[in-house]
Amino acid sequence: MRRRSVLAAAGAATLAAPVLGATQAVAAPVVSGASGGRCLEIRGIDISSLPKNEDHGAVYRTADGRREDPIRLMAQAGVTHARLKVWVNPADGYNNKAHILPLARRLKRAGVGIWIDFHYSDSWADPAHQTKPAAWADLDVAGLTRAVYDHTADVLGALKRQGTPAQLVQIGNELNGGLIWPEGNWEHFDTMTAFLKAGLSAAKDTTPRVRTILHLANGGDNGLYRWWFDNMLAYGVDFDVIGLSYYPFWHGPIANAAANMADITARYGKPCVIAETAYPFTLESEDDVNDILNDSSQLTEGFPATPEGQAAWLRAVADLAAGVPDGQGLGYCYWEGLWTYRAGSGWDPTDPSSGNAWENLALFDFQDRALPGLRTLGRYRS
């Protein structure tokens, strides 16, 4: 995820592409009460910002103010997985293999599973940004395909060799419009799927038991998901799990997401996971950067921007995943729950002064104390 522009393009593919944003008509299941008491296998947090945050002085505290290792706090709360994004050659040197390997060792010691998220870029990849890594700029399609395989195998192989193999791996991030543009964009499904197959093969070659995820944004848009995954099947792409980003302030009512998840798990015979979600605990900002969520008009009815409202949203998303028919909802992941404000740990890897526009959606407050949502995420549906 990057904050946030949505791919507005539409056009021809092997199967006709809808305008991205159109929603297929599907009857929405009732979320409330539909999920019974089912537990969730995946109750995760994306913690990609943690090494950079800690290097810039971030500390994390229990709800009563006692300083503690944030990964220990996650484990004690019941969090099952940590999601770590991977860039190729980021300008600030973070979110790469050198930082992921020690972080993975910390996670294993705490008993938290590892979920790797390959962006195949030097910076943010999302529906509107899939910029080719600078080191790959002069490669042809065959060279890019090999680079995807080698990069994926290098990171996952290193994790396995140190005894911290990934349990989950995303081959690409929010792939609505493809990856590694322009060669792998949505107008070139043959090339896009060649890149995806290379990454998927590298994942299974290095870590045979890993579960592979293909991930789109706009989790309430069934037309998008049918178009995109129909093309994946038409090109013979073999993967394990469908990943969705679902933020209520961008992606529509929860009923739309419920309908989409019910439809795609039945249509493709694969489970799904909500790979990203979040909600603010306040509309205030700790730094001088205007936060993405800063106005009451952006909130979802019934979920105020309070610690209690944030925790209530986490329960709603857990129920959404648990309510997918036939137990096909594996769980969900909270995006960047540890990204508290610290000067120098900002959005732009090329600009240390870029600031944090997300700190009011973290799972720690402006005094670095764990919010109720952390325990809700870990223990509810456990």
C-alpha angles and dihedrals in degrees: 000000000000123000100282149290120137125225105249098182123113130178151122124328132156085284118035111273120223122218101276104251097040114120124220112230107253127155109254116230118225107259098195110085094355094104098056111192099321117151124226122235094203122050101158145166128207104230099173093131095054101095093048092043092051092047087056093052105271117160129185128213141193118253089268093052104261113143114243142164104272093221090054088050090052092049093047089051091056100254109161104193141023119210117216123190120217125211123186105228107350117191094234095046095240130117091039135112094273091061099034095058097060091040089054090053090054091050094050092050088054094047095246118142123237124240115183121204114196114202097179089216139089090243142010118343119196139132092297100033125052099145117180115243111261092236089058096048097109098041122113122224093276090049092048091050090053091046091054091051094045095046093048093046092046095056098038092042092052090050091051094046092055091051098255105103119181117253094195131026132186116210096209133348126256093343099187091131100026129254141274096032138248097015095044101037126126092272090064108051091161091061095036091055092045088058092046093048090051092054093044092050092050090051094053094040093055100032109022095184096049117117113230123219131198108200134202132177124226094063094187095056107097094174090059093048094048092048095047100042093041085060091048091055092044089057094045098247109169118206138146112224138028112227124203135188110216120180113162093214091059107021107047137242122350090240089064091053091047091051092047094049092048091050101045096045089053095041096050101027093233133117122245136218129197096236095187137022136139143165133198124253090198139005091226123101127224096204133037094265114104105243120232092239105048109130134064090232088070094058127100116243111261094022113087121195093258133109088259092048091051091051090048090054090053090054090049092051091047089053089048091056094041090051096061105119121259093016092286096139107091097186140264146275127224111224117239097336092167097050098114120164119280124157109253095024097095142143101268116066088203095052121052090191094057094106134209120285093178107058093105088061095051122111090239124068129233089275090056093250122143112256124221089256092071093063091039090055093049102039107030109091090006 
